[in-house]
Amino acid sequence: MATMGPNSVARVVTFTPKPEKLEEALAEGAKFAKVVEDSEPGCLMYKVSKTKPLTGDGPEQIVMAMVFKDEAALKAHEESAHVQAYKADSKAADFLTAPPDARIITPAGGFTRA
C-alpha cells in the first residue's frame, strides 16, 4: 500500500463476482483503475486484486485498494463522472452476487518498507 501521509485516506472495496464473470470483472476493474490514474491526481494508489480463501471453499473476490491524498481527493473520486457512471450502470449488477462492500481503512499500527 502507498505510504500514508497524515491527511491520507485509504479505502478498500470488495466485490464478489459471479464465478463466470470473474475474469471479465477483473478486466473492467483494470480499465477503471486506468481511468482513475489518468484523471485523479489526488488518488495516490489504486490496486485491483483477486482473492480466494486460504482454506476451504468460498467465492473468489475482487479487492480494490485505494489511497487518496486527503478527504477532498476521496470526495472528488466519489463525485467523478466515472464513479457516477459505474453506480448508474445496471450491467454492474449482472457481474456481482451482492452489492460491493466499501470500507475506510484507518491505520492502527504496522509499518511500510521502502
C-alpha positions as CSV (number, residue, x, y, z in Angstrom):
1,M,0.0,0.0,0.0
2,A,1.2,3.5,-0.7
3,T,2.8,5.4,2.2
4,M,0.0,7.1,4.1
5,G,0.6,10.8,5.0
6,P,-1.1,12.5,8.0
7,N,-4.1,13.5,5.9
8,S,-4.3,10.5,3.6
9,V,-7.4,8.4,3.4
10,A,-7.4,4.7,2.4
11,R,-10.3,2.7,1.2
12,V,-10.9,-0.9,0.3
13,V,-13.9,-2.2,-1.8
14,T,-14.6,-5.9,-2.0
15,F,-16.7,-7.3,-4.9
16,T,-18.0,-10.8,-5.1
17,P,-18.5,-11.5,-8.8
18,K,-20.4,-14.4,-10.3
19,P,-17.9,-17.1,-11.0
20,E,-18.5,-17.0,-14.7
21,K,-17.9,-13.2,-14.7
22,L,-14.7,-13.1,-12.6
23,E,-12.2,-12.6,-15.4
24,E,-14.5,-10.0,-17.2
25,A,-15.0,-8.2,-13.9
26,L,-11.2,-8.1,-13.3
27,A,-10.6,-6.7,-16.8
28,E,-13.3,-4.0,-16.1
29,G,-11.6,-3.2,-12.8
30,A,-8.2,-2.8,-14.5
31,K,-9.8,-0.4,-17.1
32,F,-11.4,1.6,-14.3
33,A,-8.1,1.9,-12.4
34,K,-6.5,3.3,-15.6
35,V,-9.3,5.9,-15.8
36,V,-8.7,6.9,-12.2
37,E,-4.9,7.1,-12.7
38,D,-5.3,9.3,-15.8
39,S,-8.0,11.7,-14.3
40,E,-7.5,11.8,-10.5
41,P,-4.1,13.2,-9.4
42,G,-5.3,13.0,-5.8
43,C,-5.5,9.2,-5.9
44,L,-2.1,8.0,-4.9
45,M,-2.7,4.3,-5.3
46,Y,-5.4,2.1,-6.9
47,K,-4.8,-1.6,-6.9
48,V,-7.1,-4.3,-8.3
49,S,-6.5,-7.8,-6.9
50,K,-8.2,-11.2,-7.0
51,T,-8.6,-13.1,-3.7
52,K,-9.5,-16.6,-2.8
53,P,-10.0,-18.3,0.6
54,L,-6.8,-19.7,2.2
55,T,-8.6,-22.8,3.3
56,G,-11.9,-24.4,2.3
57,D,-14.3,-23.4,-0.3
58,G,-15.6,-19.9,-0.9
59,P,-16.0,-17.4,-3.7
60,E,-13.1,-15.7,-5.4
61,Q,-13.4,-12.0,-4.8
62,I,-12.0,-8.8,-6.3
63,V,-10.5,-6.2,-3.9
64,M,-9.8,-2.7,-4.9
65,A,-7.5,-0.9,-2.5
66,M,-7.0,2.9,-2.8
67,V,-5.1,5.6,-1.1
68,F,-6.2,9.2,-1.6
69,K,-4.1,12.3,-0.7
70,D,-6.8,13.6,1.6
71,E,-10.6,13.7,2.2
72,A,-11.0,16.2,-0.7
73,A,-9.4,13.7,-3.1
74,L,-11.7,11.0,-1.9
75,K,-14.7,13.3,-2.3
76,A,-13.5,14.2,-5.9
77,H,-13.3,10.5,-6.6
78,E,-16.8,9.8,-5.4
79,E,-18.2,12.7,-7.4
80,S,-16.3,11.9,-10.6
81,A,-18.1,11.1,-13.8
82,H,-16.6,7.6,-14.0
83,V,-17.7,6.7,-10.4
84,Q,-21.2,8.1,-11.1
85,A,-21.4,6.2,-14.4
86,Y,-20.4,2.9,-12.6
87,K,-23.1,3.4,-9.9
88,A,-25.7,4.1,-12.6
89,D,-24.7,1.2,-14.8
90,S,-27.2,-1.6,-14.4
91,K,-24.7,-4.0,-16.1
92,A,-22.6,-3.9,-12.9
93,A,-25.3,-5.8,-11.1
94,D,-25.1,-8.6,-13.7
95,F,-21.4,-9.2,-12.6
96,L,-22.0,-9.4,-8.9
97,T,-23.6,-11.8,-6.4
98,A,-24.1,-9.0,-3.8
99,P,-23.5,-5.2,-3.6
100,P,-19.9,-4.1,-3.1
101,D,-18.6,-3.7,0.4
102,A,-16.7,-0.4,0.7
103,R,-14.7,0.5,3.8
104,I,-12.4,3.2,5.0
105,I,-9.1,2.0,6.4
106,T,-7.6,3.7,9.5
107,P,-4.1,2.6,10.3
108,A,-3.7,1.3,13.8
109,G,-0.1,0.0,13.7
110,G,2.4,-1.7,11.5
111,F,4.9,-0.4,9.0
112,T,5.7,0.0,5.3
113,R,9.2,-0.8,3.9
114,A,10.6,1.3,1.1
